Amino acid sequence: MPLSLPASEATARRAGLRLVLLVALGVRLWIVATHSYVVWPDETFQYLEPAHRLVFGSGIITWEFLDGIRSWFLPGIVGGVMWLVAQAYPDPRAYVAVLRVLCVLASLSVPFVGYQLAVRRFGVATALLAGLLCALASETVYFAPVILTEPLATDAALLAIWCGDAAAGPPPSRRRLLAAGLLFGLAASLRYQYAPILGVVALLQYGRSPRRLAVVAAGGIAVVLLAVGVLDALTWGSPFQSVWLNFLRNAAQGVSGAMGTEAWFYYPAYYLVAWSVLATALLACAAYGAVRVPVLGVVVLGTIALHSLTPHKELRFVFLATACMPMLVGIGLGGLLERLPRLRPAAVGLPVAAGAALLVSAYTAVATYHSTVTLDAWHRERSTLEATAAARSYPGACGLGIRSMRVYESGGYTYWHRNFPIYFEIWDEAQQLGHLAFRIRLENVLAGQPVPQHPYAALAANTDKFNVMVGTRNDGLPGFSEGACYGEGSDNDPAYCVFTRPGGCS
């Protein structure tokens, strides 16, 4: 039986939910206000940069968009937000901040669902434990403001699971069933790799009622047809091209494997490393939580197992599982606390639940922060963004040169956001993957027109084309003066400086 409740269960449930959401929102907004980081270059060059090119005409075109394996669904939404914000505030930091706050608001679905799934079954104390863990877990906080398909698909998927929760009480209405279907479809459209496990979840939740399953399936299929099928046909000329061609390139032709591979146990090993000495205890709590709420266990195991089959692995790929882990730990730990007789009175149970959530969250945050897996992740590419912002503010800037930095490490036109070209010293490095079936290439476009590049030694011979430059302390060129430098000099936060020269550009 659940930990005991205060006198008014309904009031306690609402108060607990408000507390969880306020804590989650406060921590995430603080991160947005005080931290600058790029989780993975895809955030900039698969979503922000295409969106910038869509609405402003300038951007770096990656091989994925030249080949047509990416959907325009998310970049289209991002581009709309960019355009609206830029009408009032032309500084790129404004539209990036708005996008991150919107992602933060969407990410509140994680603590919301964690709390709701627990409170319906086990009471407020266990729900508070699960909800606060979701609100404070370092992984969920880290990915909250990130503009990537994985966390956004997770936000939609968890809300869909909540809509179909059997512990909700009376049978779900047609409107609720349709909402679940639309959310399942949205999650699958954002990341098609989640579609198989979401299909299994839908069968588990609605398989006993063909009518309900039909409504959910209809809503999901409608979203996928419009957001992937029709949109791909309009933008690429072939329905579902961003799915079948993506699979062909990465799975069949081995492009993703050429970018790096990991062992099959990479994802389970992450938790053992990141959670350090308490990993066994926390995983045991998660396993007990999966017994108590099996649908979450299915999501975690299914997501990890499915993604372990592919050679190329990244932690963001399994964020759907990662977001469910604090729910399972909280629900499992709450079940253990229920077995302690002294903790059953409400006056003791609720404070203990909140205290346990804070202690576990603090431990996992410290352990993860200092693990080799995520060392300095909270500062990744910060110096790049700060140096680009400083270069952009140079009053006479008419061209930007970038030295010692790969294209994918830069902020692109998203953060430059000026109608002047960018020149990269290291350009088209992907051509080194010459064994692939097709050539991986990049294009640099300004106002719809290509910008010729002068890579490597040729950049120093073409300094007349730019008068502001970003590079390391040793990257100065004749005629350029070193300005401010940014970054701590670590692997994830290398030191970059801004160099300027007098005069204009040819």
C-alpha positions in Angstrom: 0.0 0.0 0.0 1.2 3.6 -0.7 2.8 5.9 1.8 0.1 7.6 3.8 -1.5 10.9 2.6 -2.4 14.2 4.2 -6.1 14.8 5.0 -7.2 16.0 1.6 -5.8 13.7 -1.1 -6.8 15.9 -4.0 -5.2 19.0 -2.4 -2.1 17.1 -1.6 -1.8 15.7 -5.2 -2.2 19.2 -6.7 0.3 20.7 -4.2 2.8 17.9 -4.9 2.5 18.4 -8.7 3.0 22.1 -8.4 6.1 21.7 -6.3 7.6 19.2 -8.8 6.9 21.4 -11.8 8.2 24.6 -10.1 11.4 22.9 -9.1 11.9 21.4 -12.5 11.2 24.8 -14.2 13.4 26.7 -11.9 16.4 24.4 -12.4 16.0 24.3 -16.1 15.6 28.1 -16.5 18.7 28.6 -14.3 20.6 26.3 -16.7 19.5 28.3 -19.7 20.5 31.6 -18.0 23.9 30.5 -16.8 25.1 27.7 -19.2 26.0 27.7 -22.9 26.7 24.3 -24.4 26.1 22.2 -27.5 25.2 18.6 -26.8 26.1 17.5 -30.3 26.8 19.3 -33.6 23.6 18.0 -35.0 21.7 20.5 -32.9 23.3 23.4 -34.8 23.8 21.8 -38.3 20.8 19.6 -38.6 18.1 21.8 -37.1 19.2 25.4 -36.3 21.3 26.0 -39.4 18.8 24.5 -41.9 16.1 26.6 -40.2 18.3 29.7 -40.5 18.8 29.1 -44.2 15.1 28.5 -44.7 14.1 31.8 -43.3 17.2 34.0 -43.8 18.8 32.4 -46.9 22.2 31.7 -45.3 23.6 28.6 -43.8 26.0 25.6 -44.0 24.3 22.8 -45.9 25.4 19.4 -44.6 25.6 16.3 -46.7 22.4 15.0 -45.1 20.4 17.9 -46.6 22.3 17.7 -49.9 21.4 14.0 -50.0 17.9 14.5 -48.7 17.9 12.1 -45.7 16.6 14.7 -43.2 13.1 15.8 -42.6 12.2 19.5 -42.7 9.6 19.0 -40.0 11.6 20.3 -37.0 13.7 22.8 -38.9 10.5 24.3 -40.3 9.1 24.8 -36.8 12.4 26.2 -35.6 12.6 28.5 -38.5 9.2 29.9 -37.8 10.2 30.8 -34.2 13.5 32.3 -35.5 11.7 34.5 -37.9 9.2 35.8 -35.4 11.8 36.6 -32.7 14.2 38.2 -35.2 11.5 40.7 -36.2 11.8 42.2 -32.7 15.3 41.2 -31.6 17.8 40.7 -34.5 20.5 39.4 -32.1 20.8 35.6 -32.7 21.1 35.0 -29.0 17.5 36.1 -28.7 16.0 33.5 -30.9 18.3 30.8 -29.5 17.2 31.7 -26.0 13.5 31.6 -26.9 13.9 28.2 -28.6 15.7 26.9 -25.5 13.0 28.1 -23.2 10.3 26.5 -25.4 12.2 23.2 -25.2 12.4 23.7 -21.4 8.6 24.0 -21.2 8.2 20.9 -23.4 10.6 19.0 -21.1 8.3 19.5 -18.1 6.4 16.5 -19.5 9.1 14.3 -17.9 8.6 15.3 -14.3 4.8 15.7 -14.9 4.4 12.2 -16.2 6.8 10.7 -13.6 4.6 12.3 -10.9 1.3 11.4 -12.4 2.1 7.7 -13.1 3.2 7.3 -9.5 0.5 9.3 -7.7 -2.3 7.3 -9.4 -0.9 4.1 -8.1 1.2 4.7 -5.0 0.2 8.1 -3.4 1.7 11.5 -3.0 4.9 10.5 -1.2 6.1 8.1 -3.8 5.0 10.4 -6.6 6.9 13.3 -5.0 10.0 11.1 -4.9 9.6 10.1 -8.6 8.7 13.6 -9.7 11.6 15.3 -8.0 14.0 12.8 -9.3 12.8 13.5 -12.8 13.0 17.2 -12.1 16.6 17.1 -10.8 18.2 14.2 -12.6 21.3 15.5 -14.4 20.5 13.9 -17.7 17.0 15.2 -17.9 18.1 18.7 -16.9 21.1 18.6 -19.3 18.9 17.7 -22.3 15.9 19.9 -21.4 16.9 23.1 -23.4 18.4 21.1 -26.3 17.0 21.5 -29.8 17.2 17.8 -30.9 14.6 15.3 -32.0 15.4 12.8 -29.2 14.3 14.9 -26.2 11.4 16.4 -28.1 10.2 13.0 -29.2 10.6 11.8 -25.6 8.4 14.7 -24.4 5.6 13.7 -26.8 6.0 9.9 -26.2 5.7 10.3 -22.4 2.6 12.4 -22.6 1.1 9.8 -24.9 1.9 7.1 -22.4 0.3 9.2 -19.7 -2.9 9.6 -21.8 -3.2 5.8 -22.0 -2.4 5.0 -18.4 -4.8 2.3 -17.1 -4.5 3.8 -13.6 -6.2 7.0 -14.7 -9.6 5.8 -13.5 -12.5 5.6 -15.9 -12.0 4.4 -19.4 -10.4 7.1 -21.6 -12.7 9.3 -23.7 -12.4 9.5 -27.5 -10.7 12.9 -27.1 -8.1 11.4 -24.8 -7.5 8.5 -27.1 -7.1 10.8 -30.1 -4.6 12.9 -28.1 -2.6 9.8 -27.3 -2.5 8.9 -31.0 -1.5 12.3 -32.1 1.3 12.4 -29.5 2.5 8.9 -30.5 2.5 10.1 -34.1 4.4 13.2 -33.2 7.1 11.3 -31.4 7.5 8.8 -34.2 7.7 11.7 -36.8 10.4 13.4 -34.8 12.5 10.2 -34.3 11.3 7.2 -36.4 13.6 4.9 -34.5 11.3 5.2 -31.5 8.3 4.0 -33.6 8.7 0.2 -32.9 8.8 0.5 -29.2 6.0 3.1 -29.2 3.9 0.6 -31.2 4.5 -2.0 -28.6 3.4 0.4 -25.8 0.2 1.2 -27.7 -0.6 -2.5 -28.0 0.1 -3.0 -24.3 -2.2 -0.1 -23.4 -5.0 -0.6 -25.9 -4.7 -4.1 -27.2 -7.6 -5.4 -25.3 -10.0 -2.9 -26.9 -9.8 -2.9 -30.7 -12.0 0.3 -30.8 -9.7 2.3 -28.6 -6.6 0.9 -30.4 -8.2 2.0 -33.7 -8.7 5.6 -32.6 -5.1 5.8 -31.2 -3.7 4.2 -34.4 -5.7 6.6 -36.6 -4.4 9.6 -34.8 -0.8 8.4 -34.9 -0.9 7.4 -38.6 -2.5 10.7 -39.6 0.3 12.7 -38.0 3.0 10.5 -39.5 1.4 10.7 -43.0 1.3 14.5 -42.8 4.6 15.3 -41.0 6.7 12.7 -42.8 4.9 11.4 -45.8 3.4 14.5 -47.3 6.1 16.9 -46.1 8.9 14.7 -47.6 7.0 14.5 -50.8 6.7 18.3 -51.0 10.3 19.0 -49.9 12.2 16.1 -51.4 9.9 14.8 -54.0 9.4 11.3 -52.5 7.2 10.3 -49.6 9.0 9.2 -46.4 12.4 9.8 -48.0 13.8 11.1 -44.7 13.1 7.6 -43.3 13.9 5.1 -46.1 16.9 7.0 -47.5 18.2 7.7 -44.0 18.0 4.0 -43.2 19.7 3.1 -46.5 22.6 5.5 -46.0 23.3 4.8 -42.3 22.3 1.1 -41.9 22.8 -0.4 -45.3 25.7 1.7 -46.6 27.4 2.2 -43.3 27.7 6.0 -43.1 26.9 6.1 -39.4 29.3 3.3 -38.7 32.0 5.2 -40.4 31.5 8.0 -37.9 32.3 5.6 -35.0 31.1 2.4 -33.4 30.6 1.1 -29.9 30.2 -2.3 -28.3 26.7 -3.7 -27.8 26.8 -3.1 -24.0 27.7 0.6 -24.4 24.4 1.9 -23.1 24.1 -0.3 -20.0 27.8 0.4 -19.3 27.0 4.2 -19.2 24.9 3.8 -16.1 27.5 1.7 -14.3 30.2 4.3 -15.0 28.1 7.5 -14.5 26.4 6.3 -11.3 29.7 5.0 -9.8 29.6 3.1 -6.5 25.8 3.3 -6.1 25.0 2.1 -9.6 24.0 -1.4 -8.4 21.7 0.0 -5.8 20.1 2.5 -8.1 19.6 -0.1 -10.9 18.0 -2.4 -8.3 15.6 0.3 -7.4 14.9 0.9 -11.1 14.3 -2.9 -11.6 11.8 -2.9 -8.7 10.1 0.2 -10.2 9.8 -1.6 -13.5 7.9 -4.5 -11.7 5.6 -1.9 -10.2 4.9 0.0 -13.5 5.7 -2.5 -16.3 5.1 -0.1 -19.2 8.0 2.0 -18.1 10.2 -1.1 -17.9 9.2 -2.1 -21.4 10.1 1.4 -22.7 13.5 1.4 -21.1 14.5 -2.2 -22.0 13.0 -1.9 -25.5 14.7 1.4 -26.3 18.1 0.3 -25.1 17.9 -3.2 -26.8 16.8 -1.7 -30.1 19.5 0.9 -30.2 22.1 -1.6 -29.1 21.7 -3.4 -32.4 23.2 -0.6 -34.4 27.0 -0.1 -34.3 27.0 3.7 -34.1 25.8 4.7 -30.6 25.2 8.1 -28.9 23.7 8.7 -25.5 21.1 11.1 -26.9 19.7 8.2 -29.1 18.3 6.5 -26.0 17.0 9.6 -24.2 13.5 8.0 -24.1 15.0 5.3 -21.8 17.1 7.8 -19.9 14.1 10.0 -19.1 12.3 7.0 -17.7 15.1 5.9 -15.4 14.5 8.5 -12.6 10.8 7.5 -12.7 11.7 3.9 -12.2 14.3 4.7 -9.5 11.8 6.9 -7.6 8.9 4.4 -7.9 11.2 1.5 -6.8 12.7 3.5 -3.9 9.2 4.6 -2.8 8.2 1.0 -2.7 11.1 0.2 -0.4 10.2 3.1 1.9 6.6 1.8 2.1 8.0 -1.3 3.8 9.5 0.7 6.6 6.7 1.0 9.3 8.1 4.2 10.8 7.8 6.1 7.5 4.1 5.5 7.0 2.8 8.5 8.9 2.4 11.4 6.5 4.4 13.8 8.6 7.4 11.6 8.2 6.8 9.9 4.9 6.6 13.1 2.8 9.7 14.8 4.1 11.6 11.5 3.8 10.5 11.1 0.2 11.5 14.7 -0.7 14.8 14.3 1.2 15.6 11.0 -0.6 14.9 12.6 -3.9 17.3 15.4 -3.2 20.0 13.1 -1.9 19.8 10.7 -4.9 19.7 13.6 -7.4 22.6 15.3 -5.8 24.6 12.0 -5.8 23.8 11.2 -9.4 24.5 14.8 -10.5 28.0 14.8 -8.9 28.8 11.3 -10.0 27.8 12.0 -13.6 29.4 15.4 -13.7 32.8 14.0 -12.6 32.6 10.8 -14.7 34.8 10.4 -17.8 31.6 10.0 -19.9 30.4 13.5 -19.4 33.4 15.5 -18.3 33.0 19.1 -19.2 29.8 18.4 -21.1 28.1 21.4 -19.5 30.6 23.7 -21.3 30.9 22.0 -24.6 31.5 24.5 -27.4 30.8 27.4 -25.1 33.9 29.2 -26.2 32.9 28.8 -29.9 29.6 30.5 -29.3 31.0 33.3 -27.1 33.8 34.0 -29.6 31.3 34.0 -32.5 29.1 36.4 -30.6 32.0 38.7 -30.0 33.1 38.6 -33.6 29.6 39.4 -34.7 29.6 42.5 -32.6 32.7 44.0 -34.3 31.3 47.2 -35.9 33.1 46.9 -39.2 32.8 43.2 -39.7 32.4 42.2 -43.4 33.5 38.6 -43.4 34.4 36.0 -40.8 37.4 33.6 -41.0 37.6 30.5 -38.8 40.9 28.8 -38.1 41.8 25.5 -36.3 38.1 24.7 -35.9 36.1 22.2 -37.8 32.9 23.3 -39.5 30.8 21.2 -37.1 32.4 22.8 -34.1 31.4 26.3 -35.2 28.2 28.2 -34.7 27.6 28.6 -38.4 25.4 31.4 -39.7 22.9 30.6 -36.9 25.2 32.4 -34.4 27.0 34.7 -36.9 23.6 36.0 -38.3 25.1 38.6 -40.5 24.8 39.1 -44.3 28.6 38.5 -44.7 30.3 35.3 -45.6 32.1 32.8 -43.4 35.4 31.2 -44.5 36.6 28.0 -42.9 40.3 26.9 -42.8 39.2 23.3 -42.3 36.6 22.6 -45.0 34.9 19.5 -46.4 36.8 17.2 -44.0 34.2 14.5 -44.5 35.7 13.7 -47.9 38.2 11.6 -45.9 35.5 8.9 -45.8 36.3 8.1 -49.4 35.4 4.4 -49.0 31.7 5.2 -48.9 29.3 4.6 -51.8 28.9 8.4 -52.3 30.8 11.5 -51.6 30.0 13.4 -48.4 30.2 17.1 -48.9 29.2 20.5 -47.6 28.0 23.7 -49.1 28.3 27.3 -47.8 25.4 29.5 -48.8 25.0 33.2 -48.2 21.7 34.9 -49.4 21.1 31.9 -51.5 24.4 32.1 -53.3 27.4 29.7 -52.8 30.5 31.0 -50.9 33.7 29.7 -52.4 36.1 28.4 -49.7 39.9 28.7 -49.4 40.9 25.8 -47.1 44.1 25.2 -45.3 47.0 27.3 -46.5 44.9 29.1 -49.0 42.9 30.8 -46.2 46.0 32.9 -45.1 46.4 34.0 -48.7 42.8 35.3 -48.9 42.6 37.4 -45.7 41.3 40.3 -47.9 37.9 38.5 -47.9 37.4 38.8 -44.1 38.4 41.3 -41.4 37.4 39.4 -38.3 38.6 36.0 -37.4 38.2 33.3 -34.7 41.0 30.9 -33.8 43.4 29.8 -31.1 46.0 32.1 -29.6 48.5 30.8 -32.2 46.3 31.4 -35.1 47.0 35.1 -35.7 47.7 36.2 -39.3 49.6 39.2 -40.6 47.6 42.4 -40.1 45.3 40.9 -37.5 45.3 41.9 -33.8 44.3 39.6 -31.0 41.2 40.6 -29.0 39.4 38.8 -26.2 39.7 35.0 -25.7 37.1 32.6 -24.4 37.1 29.1 -22.9 39.0 27.3 -20.2 41.2 25.4 -22.6 39.8 21.9 -21.9 38.8 19.4 -24.6 35.2 20.4 -24.5 35.8 24.1 -23.9 38.9 25.0 -25.9 40.3 28.5 -25.8 39.3 30.6 -28.9 40.2 34.2 -29.5 38.8 36.9 -31.7 41.2 38.6 -34.2 40.4 41.8 -36.1 42.2 43.8 -38.8 41.4 47.4 -40.0 39.8 48.0 -43.4 37.1 46.3 -45.4 36.8 43.2 -47.4 37.2 42.6 -51.1 
